[in-house]
Amino acid sequence: MRTQLAIFHSPCPVVRGGKSRTWQINAMGMRTLSFFILLVLIMTTLLFAPLPAFSQTGGGGGGGGSGHEGGGAGCGDVFGDMVHILRNDQTGQPIFAQRWIELPKEVKGYGWGYCPIAVDEQGDRLPFLPFSCDVDPLYADLVVEVDYFGRLNGGRTKERNQRMHLDEVISNIKQAGKLRLDPTGRLEMGFGDPLYCNANGNPGYCSWSTIDSPMESMALYVRLMKYGHLVTDPLEIDIWAHGDPALGIQYHPALSKDDWPKFEAAGLMNLLPGPVGMCWHPVNGFKPGCALPQSLDKADFNNGSAYLGAAANKTGKITVDLVQYANRFLKITRDTEATLATSDTLPALYEDCWPKDAIDPWTEGEEPPEGFDLTQDLVYLDSCEIFEANSNIPGWAVYDEFTNVREMFMDFSKSHYKRKDRADVEADLILEGSSTGIWERVNGTYPLQWVAEYPNPEPPVDKDIHNFVAAASDTLRAIEYIHNYAIPEDLYCKYLPADCL
């Protein structure tokens, strides 16, 4: 059998491969179907079947490439299923099983491959088929698919669409007079008369708009996770610009030095690379180095978690697997046509359970010896050594199909979210009063108190990816709470202001 995760409908998380040679031989008997019937089937499909949905780079390999090398099409580049797999409990790095398998695609024979280890709801690993990366079909019902991306699936769109949303956010920040965070950690922009609604003005003079668009929130998340700030080069050419050729070269919108005071007054300097003098020369203007990626810190992860929570479904959930797979199709750890990879990465891990003194079962790249029983897997050790994937592991330089083990992953070690950091943030809501069925306005409620008491009673761990997931989940649940009990606009006053005088 060829190495393919047949029960998942898509080979995304595993070493890719074709069907088994046994299947191919048996298929010869199916080719007795007449040419006429086959032609009818093909024409019917072309005429009536819907066109397939392709993402930015189409179908491709099973992994993401390694950081600045770019790599092939990642698992998130195709609309396939992804599943819960064994990961390092602190970092979220996947732990692949180094197994003697039938090699993928056009590679002949058998050899060492790297297989994602599917786990059930409790995190217990599921067994493999012998000489394969496939889960044993007897355990197929225990596989947990990551089918809860919801609005985050919007991240699979073309990069130019993602950048369009970032450009929209940057343009709005430039037009705004004042900035702040809403009670859930989302960015809010204040608009109004610049004489009153400005960086140091009273927020009451501003009309406030929250960035609650999933795509704009995702654009902020991508930029912050990749660069550690929101600053772009004012001379960055918009390679996707179209329209009147007379306009000449078009550039992406970028923050100017006049925007720095907005961030400083709001206590949001962590969204910038540094003080204005670090990025702007009094004569030469913008310093291009300020638009390059920086290493992320605690504040970056706190803000990033809020943006991810704002991009997700309000009634959805955020898990370690979701974050890692989303980062894959958002290409956080990879260079793209218009962005650089984050500087904070970790390699994949793999476990070696083959006895140290044992030789390979047979010559790599060849078929098994005649009479060898392929229905019984090899005997691997119960105690395994875990290593970081690098160019010295078997198969790295030989088999292009093993791109999954080459993928890089976000390093979340600096994520140190604490609920007390957001606990004193207030919101005015409509809540049920002491009498059942009577609702009243309640000023100064604390959404995080409700989050900690009801949906997320477990306190966040101190750091690493579980800390980041908890922060994003707290934001998501706080947004759900506020949206559910938000004070509605008074339409009587909107359409007949005289009634409200």
C-alpha positions, 0 to 999 in steps of 0.5 A, a space after each residue: 500500500 502506498 503511504 496515504 491517509 485515506 481515511 482523512 479524505 486528504 493527505 495534508 498531515 502525512 507523508 504524501 504518496 500514491 495508491 499502493 501497487 496492489 491497488 494499481 494492479 487490481 485496478 487493471 481489471 477495472 479498465 475493461 469499462 468501454 471507452 464510450 461509457 468512460 467518455 460519457 462519464 467524463 463529459 457528464 462530470 465536465 458539464 455538471 460538476 462544480 469547479 473545484 475550490 483552489 487556494 493561493 498556490 493550489 494543491 501541493 506537498 504535505 509540509 510548509 518549507 523551512 522559514 526563509 527557504 520558502 518551501 513548497 505548498 503547505 498543508 493549509 494551501 489546500 482545502 483538506 482535513 487536518 487532525 489532532 496530532 501528537 505535539 510537544 506539550 509546551 511548544 506545540 511542535 509536532 512530533 513525527 514518528 520515524 517509521 520504515 514505510 512504503 515510500 511516497 509518490 514515485 520513490 521506489 521501495 521502502 525506507 525511513 519516513 516521518 509520520 504525524 501521530 494522530 491522537 484521540 480526544 484525550 491525546 492518546 496516540 492512535 496506531 498505524 497500519 503496518 509500513 505506513 503513515 496511515 492510521 489503522 482503520 479500526 481506530 478511524 472513528 477516534 481521529 479528531 479532525 480540526 474542522 472548526 476553523 470557521 472564519 479563519 478559513 478566510 486566511 487561505 485566500 490569496 496573499 494580495 487579498 490579505 494585504 488589502 485588508 492590512 492596507 485598509 487598517 493602516 489607512 484607517 489608523 492614519 485617518 483616526 485621531 486617537 487609538 485605544 483598545 476595547 474591553 477584549 483587546 481589539 484595536 479601536 480608532 477614534 474619528 472626529 474633529 482633529 481639534 478635539 479628537 487627537 492623540 491627547 484629546 478627550 476620547 469623548 470627542 471621538 466617534 469610535 470604531 472597533 476593528 472587528 472584521 475577521 479579515 482585518 483582524 487576521 491581517 493584523 495577526 499575520 503582520 504582528 506575528 511575522 514582524 513584531 510590529 505594524 510598520 511598513 515601508 512607505 516606499 514598498 511598491 504595491 505589486 498587485 496595484 491595477 487601474 489607470 496606468 497614468 497613476 504610475 508606481 503605487 505604494 502600500 499605505 504606511 504609517 507616518 511619523 505623525 502617527 507615532 503620538 497616537 500609539 504613544 498616548 494609547 500605551 501601544 508603542 509595542 505595536 511599533 518597532 521603537 520611538 519615532 527617532 529610531 525609524 525616522 531621520 529628520 532629513 532622509 526620512 524613513 529608515 527601511 530597517 524599521 520595516 524588517 521583522 523583530 523578535 516578538 515579546 510578551 506584549 506582541 503575543 498578548 496583542 496577537 492573541 487578541 487579533 486571532 480571537 477577533 478573527 475566529 468564530 464567536 462561538 468557536 474554539 481555539 486549540 493548539 492544533 488550530 493555531 499551528 495549522 492556521 499559522 501554516 496556511 497564513 505562512 507565519 514561518 515562511 517567506 512569501 511574495 511580499 512578506 518575510 518569515 517571523 524570526 521566532 521559529 522552532 523546527 519539527 521534532 521526530 521520535 526514533 524508536 528503532 534499536 540503536 544497534 539494529 540494522 535497517 530491515 532491508 536495503 532502503 529503496 528496495 522491495 521487501 524480501 520475498 515472502 516477507 509478511 507486510 501485515 505485521 509491523 516492525 517491532 519498535 521500542 516503547 522508549 524512544 528518543 526525540 530529536 529536532 529535525 535537521 538536514 542530517 536525518 534519514 530521507 531529508 536530502 533524498 525525498 522531496 516528499 518529506 516536507 512536513 518534517 522540514 516545516 518550521 513552527 512559531 516559538 511561543 516561549 515569550 507568551 506570558 498572558 495573565 488575566 489580571 492584565 485585562 481584568 480591570 477593563 470595563 464594558 457597559 452592557 444590557 444584563 438581566 436584572 434581579 427580576 426574571 425577564 427584566 433587562 437593564 443597562 449595567 455600566 462598568 461590567 468586567 467581561 473577564 470575570 464572566 469568562 473566568 467564571 463560566 466558559 474558561 474557569 481554568 487559569 492560563 498556564 504561565 507561558 508557551 503555546 498553551 498560554 497563547 491559546 488561553 489568551 486567544 480563547 479569553 478574547 474570543 469568549 469576551 467578544 461573544 459575551 459583549 456581542 450578546 449583551 451589547 447595548 443596541 443603538 437607539 433607532 428612535 433617536 437615530 431616525 427622529 432625533 427630536 424625540 430624544 432631545 
